[in-house]
Amino acid sequence: MYDFRETTPFTGSDDNQRPAEAMLIDGQYIEDLIPGYSTLQVSGRELLSQSIEKQTIGKSDGEFIQYVRNPSREIVVGYRLAAADNLSFRQAFYKLNDILHGENHQVSFNDDPSKYWLATLSDIDDVPKGRNAITSSFTLFVPDGIAHSVATKTADNMPYKDMPMNLLTGTNDAFTMGGGIPETNWDSSRLLTRIGLPVTVSSPEVLPQGNGFGYVPTVGNTYTQSIFVSTNAPVTGNAVQVSWYTPYAHNTGGSDSLVNVSANIYRIVSTFTWPAENAGKTLRAIDLYNFTKVFDLTKGTFLYFYMPKLEAGASVSPWSPNPADPEYYADTITVHNGGTYPVEPVITTTMHADNGLIAFINSQGGVLQFGNPEEADGVERQRSEVARYEGFDKEPAGAAYNTGQTNSHYYYIAAQKNVMEGSVKYADDDGSAVEPVFLSTNSYYWEGPSLHLKTTNASNGSNTGSFIAKWRYKFNSSVNALGAIEMTLDNDTGVAYQVIIRANYAGKDDVDVQVFAGSTLVFQQTLNRSVFSNGRYYEAKLTKLGNTLNLQLAGIVQGGITPSEVITKNPPLIMPPIMLTSNEASLPITGATLWFQRFENYPYPDMGVYDMDIEWLNVDYWTDLSNRFSAGDVATIDVANRQILVNGVINADLQLIDNDWKKFRLLPGDTQILTRRSYWAQPYELEVAFREAFL
């Protein structure tokens, strides 16, 4: 048999028509690089033999196969090179040497440019002597013996990728009508109205994502809205009739759609054009109305409205979630390898929220895991939080005067009215922050101004937890001065906790300190009024920890008095811890009241409150932890090179020792890959990229 010889000279000028087996190396044909070069024939790309390791077992017939493997392959390229003169001939070979030398060239051939081989020049045939037009050959060594697809195939976990991205995930059975009430005649007040619409994206007009209340349609443009309605049981008798109107004209005309829901599921569709009279107006939402129609519902039958949708255009498209929603990304994908040889993919994951674990399980039993399956999204911690703080250097915002709660009428003269009246003054010359301004005469037993301020709940919503309330106050009194300061933590229905300092005995040096929990006096101690005299400032600190209540009164150094003198002359009053009942320990606190009182028209003490600090203690709060993967992170798993890159940087710390890389090759046919993440994390975007390979 004769070798094939190309009989038509190739001049390089015949419209780039190349030989059938012209060789493409690293993206360029040699014919295009070297004038007079032409590929003649190529061999070695067909069947690949198998390398068999055999063993003879004793005297048994035949041999035992230990293993079979694919060897390397050699591709022989025959070529013709013709040059006009000796110099051109030599320069052509210089160029050919430059092209062929080096390792792992990507080599394709004109009869199948969709595949390439990773090849290295390994041998050359002799070049005939004394001629400028020769035929010869060279040999390419292909270590893996495999042809690879030039094109990269991808598979991803986005089941709705090819559908219009037109909707947030829909509502659910929480939207019901009827609630099982055995009535049949319904009016608009009994129907579900104003389902919050997610705005959709649809060409040619792009509608922003949102709740449907922030989109201003374009006058003259056409929109289509749809919603699914279903029943939890077949409707018998008369069909259910639903009047469904456009959002802008439910009672002024416009297009509407009346449908009979005689089946269990029905999709209502309505198309409308935004009118000129609504220019600049915001689209509200889908409204469901029924003015004149009758719902024939038996007891226990519900109507459900779900998957509402708005899109631009005159036709409705399939319902699909939005890429921002976790449901948009499936946990399982199927990857099809149409080649004849296993390949090693590149897996790319994109985080759309914090995550601590990336893991894959495939149908071959392979497992790859990166990160920590036990990583938490956050932790519960405790902290103190301000419920109210006032320095009283200016009039507080939201202050209410001569209102608030008191226990005075419980402990003292119940029949005699105690009245809050008068006013307070701020930033007095002596530095006090808030002091009473009594009326000129007092016609009651106990009378004076009060200041009431709201408190805030803890961040967890509680207003019944542990707290510490501190007031700095003065209470300078002569022996005949009668008066009181009530410092109260209260709510809308009464006192929660209260501290009272009261001089109640004319001609005596006694001052009572009282503590209330609700309306119960839980502590009382009588002190000498000299404890509060001499212009000193004091701190009252009321603390509730769990079901224990405690009060401390301590002197604050002023006027050159040393700490030792304060301890000697003015030891702090410490109330023994009081165990509260469960009801007393769970009293809500919504405000704080300061009430300055005098008794009838007696002289009254020099009183004032300098600041008030109320804090919630041991408030449980959740704090986000910094996770291994954050929103926006891209983690790339390169199976061939056994490595993971996070945002393009290799991260060896994320790998586990028992990762089974070999089992993560994609075998010919279908491979199912199951994704795993932290139990608290949202699904992540996943793409598997690979090039098919062929023996």
C-alpha positions as CSV (number, residue, x, y, z in Angstrom):
1,M,0.0,0.0,0.0
2,Y,1.3,3.5,-0.8
3,D,1.4,6.4,1.6
4,F,-0.9,9.2,0.9
5,R,0.7,12.2,-0.8
6,E,-1.0,15.6,-1.4
7,T,-0.6,16.3,-5.1
8,T,-2.0,19.8,-5.2
9,P,0.7,22.3,-4.0
10,F,-0.4,24.5,-1.1
11,T,0.6,28.1,-1.8
12,G,-1.0,29.6,1.3
13,S,-3.1,31.9,-0.8
14,D,-6.1,29.9,-1.7
15,D,-8.6,31.5,0.8
16,N,-7.0,29.8,3.8
17,Q,-8.1,26.4,2.7
18,R,-6.1,24.0,4.8
19,P,-5.5,20.3,4.6
20,A,-8.1,18.1,6.2
21,E,-5.7,17.2,9.0
22,A,-3.9,20.5,9.4
23,M,-2.4,20.8,12.8
24,L,-3.5,23.6,15.2
25,I,-0.9,24.2,17.9
26,D,-1.6,26.6,20.8
27,G,-4.3,28.3,18.8
28,Q,-2.5,28.7,15.4
29,Y,-2.2,26.5,12.3
30,I,1.4,25.8,11.3
31,E,0.3,26.4,7.7
32,D,-0.5,30.0,8.7
33,L,2.9,30.5,10.3
34,I,5.3,28.9,7.9
35,P,4.9,29.5,4.1
36,G,5.2,26.2,2.1
37,Y,4.3,24.0,5.1
38,S,1.4,21.5,4.7
39,T,0.2,18.6,6.8
40,L,0.0,15.4,4.8
41,Q,-1.4,12.8,7.2
42,V,-1.8,12.2,10.9
43,S,-1.8,8.8,12.7
44,G,-2.1,7.7,16.3
45,R,-5.4,9.4,17.1
46,E,-7.6,6.3,16.7
47,L,-7.7,3.2,19.0
48,L,-5.6,3.3,22.1
49,S,-4.2,0.0,23.3
50,Q,-4.5,-1.0,27.0
51,S,-1.6,-1.9,29.1
52,I,-2.2,-5.1,31.0
53,E,-0.3,-6.3,33.9
54,K,-0.5,-10.2,34.0
55,Q,0.6,-12.9,36.4
56,T,0.9,-16.6,36.0
57,I,-0.6,-18.6,38.9
58,G,1.2,-21.9,39.4
59,K,0.5,-24.4,36.7
60,S,-2.9,-23.0,35.9
61,D,-3.7,-22.4,32.3
62,G,-3.6,-18.8,31.0
63,E,-2.7,-15.8,33.1
64,F,-4.3,-13.7,35.8
65,I,-4.9,-10.0,35.1
66,Q,-3.7,-7.9,38.0
67,Y,-4.8,-4.6,36.5
68,V,-5.5,-2.8,33.2
69,R,-4.5,0.8,32.5
70,N,-4.5,3.2,29.7
71,P,-1.0,4.0,28.4
72,S,0.3,7.1,26.8
73,R,-0.2,7.7,23.1
74,E,2.0,8.9,20.2
75,I,0.6,11.0,17.4
76,V,2.7,11.0,14.2
77,V,2.3,14.0,11.9
78,G,3.5,13.7,8.3
79,Y,4.2,17.0,6.6
80,R,5.6,18.6,3.4
81,L,7.8,21.6,3.4
82,A,8.8,23.4,0.2
83,A,10.9,26.6,0.0
84,A,11.9,28.8,-3.0
85,D,15.6,28.8,-2.0
86,N,18.1,27.5,0.6
87,L,17.8,30.4,3.0
88,S,14.0,30.2,3.0
89,F,14.2,26.5,3.6
90,R,16.6,27.0,6.6
91,Q,14.4,29.7,8.1
92,A,11.3,27.6,7.8
93,F,12.9,24.9,10.0
94,Y,14.1,27.4,12.5
95,K,10.5,28.5,12.8
96,L,9.2,24.9,12.9
97,N,11.6,24.1,15.7
98,D,10.5,27.1,17.7
99,I,6.8,26.1,17.3
100,L,7.2,22.5,18.2
101,H,9.6,22.6,21.1
102,G,8.5,23.0,24.7
103,E,6.0,21.0,26.9
104,N,2.3,20.3,26.8
105,H,1.2,22.2,23.7
106,Q,-2.5,22.3,23.1
107,V,-2.8,20.5,19.7
108,S,-5.9,20.1,17.6
109,F,-6.5,19.0,14.0
110,N,-8.6,20.5,11.3
111,D,-10.9,17.4,10.9
112,D,-12.0,17.8,14.6
113,P,-11.1,21.2,16.0
114,S,-13.5,20.7,18.9
115,K,-10.9,18.4,20.6
116,Y,-7.3,19.0,21.7
117,W,-4.5,16.9,23.0
118,L,-1.8,17.9,25.5
119,A,1.3,17.0,23.5
120,T,5.1,17.3,23.6
121,L,7.4,16.8,20.6
122,S,9.3,13.5,21.3
123,D,10.7,12.3,17.9
124,I,11.4,13.4,14.4
125,D,11.9,11.5,11.1
126,D,15.0,12.2,8.9
127,V,14.7,15.1,6.5
128,P,15.8,14.2,3.0
129,K,19.1,15.8,2.0
130,G,20.0,18.2,-0.8
131,R,16.4,19.4,-1.5
132,N,14.3,22.4,-0.6
133,A,11.1,20.5,-0.9
134,I,10.8,17.5,1.4
135,T,8.3,15.3,3.1
136,S,9.0,14.0,6.6
137,S,7.2,13.5,10.0
138,F,7.5,14.2,13.7
139,T,6.0,12.5,16.7
140,L,4.0,14.0,19.5
141,F,3.9,12.4,22.9
142,V,0.5,12.6,24.7
143,P,1.1,11.6,28.3
144,D,-2.6,10.9,29.2
145,G,-3.5,9.7,25.8
146,I,-6.8,11.6,26.1
147,A,-8.5,14.1,23.7
148,H,-10.1,16.9,25.6
149,S,-13.0,19.1,24.5
150,V,-12.1,22.6,23.6
151,A,-15.5,23.9,24.9
152,T,-16.2,24.0,28.6
153,K,-19.5,22.5,29.7
154,T,-21.2,23.8,32.8
155,A,-24.0,22.7,35.1
156,D,-25.4,24.7,38.0
157,N,-28.0,24.5,40.8
158,M,-30.2,27.3,39.4
159,P,-33.4,25.5,38.3
160,Y,-35.1,28.7,37.3
161,K,-32.1,30.2,35.4
162,D,-33.8,30.0,32.0
163,M,-37.1,31.4,33.3
164,P,-38.0,35.1,33.7
165,M,-36.7,36.4,37.0
166,N,-40.0,38.0,37.7
167,L,-41.1,37.3,41.3
168,L,-40.1,36.9,44.9
169,T,-41.3,33.7,46.5
170,G,-45.0,33.8,46.9
171,T,-47.3,33.9,49.9
172,N,-48.8,30.8,51.3
173,D,-51.7,29.4,53.2
174,A,-51.4,32.2,55.8
175,F,-53.6,34.2,53.4
176,T,-57.0,32.8,53.8
177,M,-60.6,33.9,53.5
178,G,-63.4,32.5,55.6
179,G,-61.6,30.9,58.4
180,G,-64.2,28.2,58.6
181,I,-66.9,30.6,59.6
182,P,-70.2,29.0,58.3
183,E,-71.5,32.1,56.5
184,T,-72.1,32.2,52.8
185,N,-72.7,35.9,52.0
186,W,-69.4,37.8,52.0
187,D,-68.7,41.5,51.4
188,S,-65.5,43.2,50.7
189,S,-64.8,43.8,54.4
190,R,-64.6,40.0,54.9
191,L,-62.2,39.3,52.1
192,L,-58.5,39.4,51.9
193,T,-57.3,42.7,50.5
194,R,-54.1,44.2,49.5
195,I,-51.7,41.3,49.2
196,G,-48.3,42.9,49.1
197,L,-47.0,42.4,45.6
198,P,-43.4,41.6,44.8
199,V,-42.5,43.5,41.7
200,T,-41.1,41.6,38.8
201,V,-38.5,41.8,36.1
202,S,-39.6,41.3,32.6
203,S,-38.2,42.6,29.2
204,P,-38.4,45.1,27.7
205,E,-39.2,47.0,30.9
206,V,-37.3,46.1,34.0
207,L,-39.4,46.3,37.2
208,P,-37.4,46.6,40.4
209,Q,-37.7,44.0,43.1
210,G,-39.8,45.1,46.1
211,N,-43.0,44.7,47.9
212,G,-45.1,46.3,45.2
213,F,-45.7,49.6,46.9
214,G,-42.7,51.5,45.6
215,Y,-43.0,51.1,41.8
216,V,-44.3,53.9,39.6
217,P,-45.5,52.4,36.2
218,T,-45.0,54.2,32.9
219,V,-48.1,55.7,31.4
220,G,-49.2,53.8,28.3
221,N,-47.2,50.7,29.2
222,T,-49.0,47.4,29.5
223,Y,-48.7,45.2,32.6
224,T,-50.0,41.7,33.5
225,Q,-50.8,40.6,37.0
226,S,-51.6,37.1,38.1
227,I,-52.3,35.2,41.3
228,F,-53.2,31.6,42.1
229,V,-56.4,30.9,44.0
230,S,-57.2,27.5,45.3
231,T,-59.5,25.8,47.8
232,N,-58.8,23.2,50.4
233,A,-61.7,21.1,49.2
234,P,-63.8,21.0,46.0
235,V,-66.4,23.7,45.9
236,T,-69.9,22.2,45.6
237,G,-73.0,24.0,44.5
238,N,-72.5,27.4,42.9
239,A,-68.9,28.1,41.8
240,V,-66.9,30.6,43.8
241,Q,-66.8,33.9,42.0
242,V,-63.9,36.2,42.6
243,S,-63.9,39.8,41.4
244,W,-60.3,40.8,40.8
245,Y,-59.6,44.4,39.8
246,T,-56.6,46.3,38.7
247,P,-54.8,48.0,41.5
248,Y,-55.6,51.5,40.3
249,A,-59.3,51.2,39.5
250,H,-61.2,48.7,41.7
251,N,-64.2,51.0,42.1
252,T,-63.9,53.4,39.1
253,G,-64.0,51.0,36.2
254,G,-61.1,49.7,34.3
255,S,-60.4,46.2,33.4
256,D,-61.4,43.4,35.7
257,S,-61.6,39.6,35.6
258,L,-64.4,37.5,36.9
259,V,-63.5,33.8,37.2
260,N,-65.3,30.8,38.4
261,V,-63.1,28.7,40.7
262,S,-64.8,25.4,40.1
263,A,-61.5,23.4,40.3
264,N,-59.1,23.2,43.2
265,I,-56.5,25.5,41.6
266,Y,-57.0,28.4,39.3
267,R,-54.7,31.1,38.1
268,I,-56.3,34.5,37.6
269,V,-54.7,36.7,35.0
270,S,-55.5,40.3,34.3
271,T,-53.8,42.7,31.8
272,F,-54.1,46.5,32.0
273,T,-52.5,49.6,30.6
274,W,-51.4,52.3,33.0
275,P,-53.6,55.3,32.3
276,A,-52.5,58.9,31.9
277,E,-54.5,60.0,34.9
278,N,-52.3,57.9,37.1
279,A,-49.0,59.5,35.9
280,G,-46.5,59.5,38.7
281,K,-48.7,57.4,41.0
282,T,-47.3,54.4,42.8
283,L,-48.6,51.0,42.1
284,R,-50.2,49.7,45.3
285,A,-50.8,46.0,45.2
286,I,-53.2,43.4,44.0
287,D,-56.5,44.0,45.7
288,L,-59.2,41.4,45.9
289,Y,-62.8,42.7,46.2
290,N,-66.2,41.2,46.0
291,F,-69.0,43.7,46.0
292,T,-72.0,41.9,44.6
293,K,-70.9,38.3,44.1
294,V,-71.7,35.5,46.5
295,F,-69.2,33.0,47.9
296,D,-70.9,29.6,48.3
297,L,-68.5,28.1,50.9
298,T,-69.4,25.3,53.2
299,K,-68.0,25.3,56.7
300,G,-64.3,24.4,56.8
301,T,-63.7,25.5,53.2
302,F,-61.0,28.1,52.6
303,L,-59.9,30.1,49.7
304,Y,-56.1,30.5,49.4
305,F,-54.4,33.3,47.4
306,Y,-50.7,32.8,46.7
307,M,-47.8,33.4,44.3
308,P,-48.9,36.9,43.3
309,K,-47.0,38.4,40.4
310,L,-46.7,41.6,38.4
311,E,-44.8,41.8,35.1
312,A,-44.4,44.1,32.2
313,G,-46.0,43.1,29.0
314,A,-49.4,41.7,27.8
315,S,-48.8,38.0,28.7
316,V,-48.1,36.1,31.8
317,S,-44.9,34.0,32.1
318,P,-44.3,31.0,34.3
319,W,-44.1,31.7,38.0
320,S,-40.5,31.6,39.3
321,P,-38.7,32.8,42.3
322,N,-36.1,35.5,42.5
323,P,-32.3,34.9,42.5
324,A,-32.1,36.7,45.9
325,D,-34.3,34.0,47.4
326,P,-32.8,30.8,48.9
327,E,-35.3,28.7,47.0
328,Y,-33.7,29.9,43.8
329,Y,-30.7,27.5,44.4
330,A,-31.3,23.8,44.5
331,D,-29.4,21.5,46.8
332,T,-28.9,18.9,44.1
333,I,-27.7,19.1,40.5
334,T,-27.1,16.5,37.8
335,V,-24.0,16.8,35.7
336,H,-23.8,15.0,32.3
337,N,-20.4,14.0,31.0
338,G,-20.9,13.2,27.3
339,G,-17.3,12.1,26.9
340,T,-15.9,8.6,27.1
341,Y,-13.4,9.2,29.9
342,P,-13.7,10.6,33.5
343,V,-12.8,14.2,34.0
344,E,-11.9,16.4,36.9
345,P,-14.2,19.4,37.3
346,V,-13.7,22.9,38.7
347,I,-16.5,23.7,41.1
348,T,-17.3,27.3,41.8
349,T,-19.5,28.4,44.7
350,T,-20.7,31.9,45.3
351,M,-22.0,32.9,48.7
352,H,-25.1,35.1,49.0
353,A,-25.0,35.0,52.8
354,D,-22.7,33.9,55.6
355,N,-21.8,30.3,55.7
356,G,-19.4,28.1,57.6
357,L,-19.3,24.9,55.4
358,I,-19.1,24.0,51.8
359,A,-19.5,20.2,51.2
360,F,-20.4,18.0,48.2
361,I,-21.5,14.4,48.0
362,N,-21.7,12.7,44.6
363,S,-23.4,9.6,43.3
364,Q,-20.1,7.7,43.3
365,G,-19.8,8.2,47.1
366,G,-17.2,10.9,46.9
367,V,-17.2,13.6,49.6
368,L,-15.5,16.9,49.6
369,Q,-15.8,19.2,52.6
370,F,-14.4,22.6,53.3
371,G,-14.9,24.5,56.5
372,N,-16.4,23.5,59.8
373,P,-19.8,21.7,60.0
374,E,-20.1,22.8,63.6
375,E,-19.6,26.5,63.0
376,A,-22.3,28.7,64.4
377,D,-23.7,31.7,62.8
378,G,-23.8,33.7,66.0
379,V,-24.0,33.3,69.8
380,E,-26.3,34.4,72.5
381,R,-24.7,36.9,74.9
382,Q,-25.8,39.2,77.6
383,R,-25.3,42.9,78.1
384,S,-26.7,45.9,79.9
385,E,-28.9,48.3,78.0
386,V,-30.0,51.8,78.8
387,A,-33.8,52.0,79.5
388,R,-33.6,55.7,80.3
389,Y,-30.9,58.2,81.2
390,E,-31.5,61.8,82.1
391,G,-28.8,64.2,83.4
392,F,-31.5,66.9,83.8
393,D,-29.3,69.7,82.5
394,K,-32.2,70.6,80.3
395,E,-35.9,69.8,80.0
396,P,-36.3,66.2,78.9
397,A,-38.0,65.3,75.7
398,G,-41.3,63.7,76.2
399,A,-41.7,64.7,79.8
400,A,-45.1,64.5,81.3
401,Y,-45.8,66.7,84.4
402,N,-48.0,65.8,87.4
403,T,-48.9,62.4,86.1
404,G,-47.6,59.0,87.2
405,Q,-48.2,56.2,89.7
406,T,-47.8,56.3,93.5
407,N,-48.3,54.1,96.5
408,S,-48.8,56.9,99.0
409,H,-52.5,56.3,99.4
410,Y,-51.9,52.6,100.2
411,Y,-49.6,53.2,103.2
412,Y,-50.7,56.5,104.6
413,I,-54.0,58.2,104.8
414,A,-56.2,56.4,102.3
415,A,-59.1,58.7,102.6
416,Q,-57.1,61.8,102.1
417,K,-56.4,62.7,98.5
418,N,-52.7,63.1,97.5
419,V,-52.3,65.5,94.6
420,M,-49.6,66.0,92.0
421,E,-49.5,69.7,91.2
422,G,-47.0,72.5,90.9
423,S,-44.0,72.6,88.6
424,V,-40.3,71.8,88.5
425,K,-37.3,73.9,87.5
426,Y,-34.1,72.9,85.8
427,A,-30.4,73.7,86.1
428,D,-30.7,75.8,89.3
429,D,-27.8,78.0,90.3
430,D,-26.5,75.5,92.8
431,G,-26.1,72.9,90.1
432,S,-29.2,70.9,90.8
433,A,-30.8,69.5,87.7
434,V,-34.5,69.3,88.7
435,E,-36.1,70.7,91.8
436,P,-39.8,71.2,92.9
437,V,-41.6,74.5,92.6
438,F,-44.6,74.2,95.0
439,L,-47.8,76.2,94.9
440,S,-48.0,79.1,97.4
441,T,-50.5,77.2,99.5
442,N,-51.4,73.5,99.9
443,S,-55.0,72.5,100.6
444,Y,-54.1,68.7,100.6
445,Y,-52.1,66.5,102.9
446,W,-49.4,65.6,100.4
447,E,-48.9,67.8,97.4
448,G,-46.2,68.6,94.9
449,P,-45.0,68.4,91.3
450,S,-44.1,65.2,89.5
451,L,-42.1,64.5,86.4
452,H,-42.9,61.4,84.4
453,L,-40.6,59.9,81.6
454,K,-41.1,56.9,79.4
455,T,-38.5,54.1,79.5
456,T,-37.6,51.8,76.6
457,N,-37.9,48.1,76.4
458,A,-34.8,45.9,76.2
459,S,-33.7,45.0,72.7
460,N,-35.3,41.6,73.1
461,G,-38.6,43.3,73.7
462,S,-38.8,42.6,77.4
463,N,-39.7,45.2,80.0
464,T,-39.9,42.7,83.0
465,G,-36.3,41.6,83.2
466,S,-33.5,42.4,85.7
467,F,-32.6,46.1,86.0
468,I,-30.6,48.7,88.0
469,A,-32.1,52.1,88.6
470,K,-29.9,54.9,90.1
471,W,-30.8,58.4,91.2
472,R,-28.6,61.1,92.6
473,Y,-30.6,63.2,94.9
474,K,-30.5,65.7,97.8
475,F,-32.8,65.7,100.8
476,N,-31.6,68.4,103.3
477,S,-34.1,68.9,106.1
478,S,-34.6,70.7,109.3
479,V,-36.4,69.1,112.2
480,N,-39.7,70.6,111.4
481,A,-39.5,70.2,107.6
482,L,-42.0,67.6,106.2
483,G,-41.6,66.3,102.7
484,A,-40.8,63.3,100.5
485,I,-39.2,62.2,97.2
486,E,-40.8,59.3,95.5
487,M,-38.7,57.6,92.8
488,T,-41.0,55.2,91.0
489,L,-40.7,52.7,88.1
490,D,-44.2,52.3,86.9
491,N,-46.5,51.2,84.0
492,D,-49.9,52.1,82.7
493,T,-51.7,50.3,85.5
494,G,-49.7,51.1,88.6
495,V,-46.4,51.0,90.4
496,A,-43.8,48.4,89.5
497,Y,-41.1,49.3,92.0
498,Q,-40.8,52.4,94.2
499,V,-38.3,54.0,96.6
500,I,-39.6,56.7,99.0
501,I,-37.6,58.9,101.2
502,R,-40.0,60.7,103.6
503,A,-39.7,63.1,106.5
504,N,-43.1,62.5,108.2
505,Y,-42.7,63.4,111.8
506,A,-42.7,67.1,112.9
507,G,-40.3,67.8,115.7
508,K,-38.5,64.5,115.2
509,D,-35.3,63.6,113.4
510,D,-36.7,60.5,111.8
511,V,-36.7,59.9,108.0
512,D,-38.4,56.8,106.6
513,V,-36.9,54.9,103.7
514,Q,-39.5,52.6,102.0
515,V,-39.4,50.2,99.1
516,F,-42.5,48.9,97.3
517,A,-42.9,46.1,94.9
518,G,-46.2,46.7,93.2
519,S,-48.5,47.8,96.1
520,T,-46.6,45.8,98.7
521,L,-44.3,47.5,101.1
522,V,-41.3,45.1,101.1
523,F,-38.9,47.2,103.2
524,Q,-38.8,50.1,105.6
525,Q,-36.1,51.6,107.7
526,T,-36.0,54.8,109.8
527,L,-32.8,56.9,109.6
528,N,-31.8,60.1,111.4
529,R,-32.3,63.1,109.2
530,S,-28.7,64.2,109.9
531,V,-27.7,61.4,107.5
532,F,-29.1,63.5,104.7
533,S,-28.0,66.9,105.8
534,N,-24.9,69.0,105.4
535,G,-25.4,69.6,101.7
536,R,-24.3,66.2,100.7
537,Y,-25.5,64.4,97.5
538,Y,-26.6,60.8,97.7
539,E,-27.1,57.9,95.4
540,A,-30.1,55.6,95.6
541,K,-29.5,52.4,93.7
542,L,-32.4,49.9,93.3
543,T,-31.4,46.6,91.7
544,K,-33.5,43.6,90.7
545,L,-31.7,40.4,89.7
546,G,-34.2,37.7,88.8
547,N,-36.6,37.6,91.7
548,T,-34.3,39.4,94.2
549,L,-34.8,43.1,95.0
550,N,-32.1,45.2,96.7
551,L,-31.7,48.9,97.6
552,Q,-28.5,50.7,98.5
553,L,-28.3,54.3,99.7
554,A,-24.7,55.7,99.6
555,G,-23.2,59.1,100.3
556,I,-21.4,60.9,97.5
557,V,-18.4,63.0,98.6
558,Q,-18.9,66.7,98.2
559,G,-17.6,69.9,99.9
560,G,-14.1,68.6,100.8
561,I,-15.3,65.7,102.9
562,T,-12.9,62.7,102.6
563,P,-14.1,59.2,101.8
564,S,-13.2,58.0,105.3
565,E,-15.4,60.7,106.8
566,V,-18.3,59.7,104.6
567,I,-18.0,56.1,105.7
568,T,-17.7,57.2,109.4
569,K,-20.3,59.9,109.4
570,N,-22.6,58.6,106.6
571,P,-22.4,54.8,106.2
572,P,-24.4,53.5,103.3
573,L,-27.8,51.9,103.9
574,I,-27.9,48.5,102.3
575,M,-31.3,46.8,102.2
576,P,-31.1,43.0,102.7
577,P,-32.1,41.2,99.5
578,I,-35.8,40.8,99.3
579,M,-37.2,37.7,97.6
580,L,-40.1,38.7,95.4
581,T,-43.1,36.6,94.4
582,S,-43.3,35.5,90.8
583,N,-45.9,38.2,90.1
584,E,-43.8,40.9,91.8
585,A,-40.7,39.8,89.9
586,S,-42.5,40.1,86.5
587,L,-44.0,43.5,86.8
588,P,-43.6,45.5,83.5
589,I,-41.8,48.8,83.5
590,T,-42.8,51.4,80.9
591,G,-41.8,54.6,82.7
592,A,-40.2,56.4,85.6
593,T,-41.8,59.1,87.9
594,L,-40.1,61.6,90.2
595,W,-42.6,63.1,92.7
596,F,-41.6,65.8,95.1
597,Q,-44.0,66.3,98.0
598,R,-44.7,68.5,101.0
599,F,-47.1,67.9,103.8
600,E,-49.9,70.5,104.1
601,N,-48.2,74.0,104.6
602,Y,-45.3,72.8,106.7
603,P,-41.8,73.8,105.8
604,Y,-40.3,71.3,103.3
605,P,-36.8,69.9,102.8
606,D,-34.4,71.2,100.2
607,M,-35.0,68.5,97.5
608,G,-33.6,67.8,94.1
609,V,-32.7,65.0,91.7
610,Y,-29.5,65.4,89.7
611,D,-29.6,62.4,87.3
612,M,-31.5,59.2,86.7
613,D,-30.0,56.1,85.1
614,I,-32.1,53.0,84.4
615,E,-30.5,50.0,82.7
616,W,-31.7,46.6,81.8
617,L,-29.3,43.9,83.0
618,N,-28.3,40.6,81.5
619,V,-30.2,41.2,78.3
620,D,-29.9,38.2,76.0
621,Y,-28.9,39.3,72.5
622,W,-27.7,37.5,69.5
623,T,-24.5,38.6,67.9
624,D,-23.3,37.6,64.5
625,L,-20.0,35.8,64.3
626,S,-17.5,36.2,61.5
627,N,-17.9,33.1,59.4
628,R,-15.5,31.3,57.1
629,F,-17.5,32.4,54.1
630,S,-19.2,35.7,53.8
631,A,-21.8,37.1,51.3
632,G,-20.0,37.7,48.0
633,D,-17.2,35.2,48.6
634,V,-16.3,33.0,45.7
635,A,-14.8,29.6,46.6
636,T,-13.3,27.6,43.7
637,I,-12.6,23.9,44.2
638,D,-10.1,22.6,41.6
639,V,-10.4,18.9,41.7
640,A,-7.5,18.2,39.3
641,N,-5.0,20.2,41.5
642,R,-6.6,19.1,44.8
643,Q,-7.0,22.7,46.2
644,I,-9.6,25.3,47.1
645,L,-9.3,29.0,46.3
646,V,-11.3,31.6,48.1
647,N,-11.6,34.8,46.2
648,G,-8.7,33.7,44.0
649,V,-6.3,32.8,46.8
650,I,-5.4,29.3,47.7
651,N,-6.6,28.3,51.2
652,A,-5.1,25.1,52.5
653,D,-6.6,25.5,56.0
654,L,-10.1,24.7,54.7
655,Q,-9.4,21.2,53.5
656,L,-10.1,18.0,55.5
657,I,-7.6,15.2,55.4
658,D,-10.2,12.6,54.3
659,N,-11.4,14.5,51.3
660,D,-11.9,11.9,48.5
661,W,-10.7,13.8,45.5
662,K,-10.3,10.8,43.3
663,K,-14.0,9.9,43.6
664,F,-14.9,13.4,42.5
665,R,-14.0,12.8,38.9
666,L,-17.1,12.9,36.6
667,L,-17.6,9.5,35.0
668,P,-19.1,9.3,31.6
669,G,-22.9,9.7,31.9
670,D,-24.8,11.4,34.7
671,T,-23.3,12.3,38.1
672,Q,-25.6,13.7,40.8
673,I,-24.0,16.1,43.2
674,L,-25.7,17.0,46.5
675,T,-24.6,20.2,48.2
676,R,-24.3,20.8,51.9
677,R,-23.9,23.9,54.0
678,S,-24.1,25.1,57.6
679,Y,-27.5,24.2,59.0
680,W,-28.3,27.9,59.5
681,A,-27.0,29.1,56.1
682,Q,-28.8,29.9,52.9
683,P,-28.2,27.8,49.8
684,Y,-25.2,29.1,47.7
685,E,-24.8,29.4,44.0
686,L,-23.0,26.5,42.5
687,E,-21.4,25.9,39.0
688,V,-19.6,22.8,37.9
689,A,-17.3,23.4,34.9
690,F,-15.5,20.7,33.0
691,R,-14.1,19.7,29.6
692,E,-15.3,16.3,28.3
693,A,-12.5,13.8,27.4
694,F,-12.3,11.1,24.9
695,L,-10.0,8.0,24.5
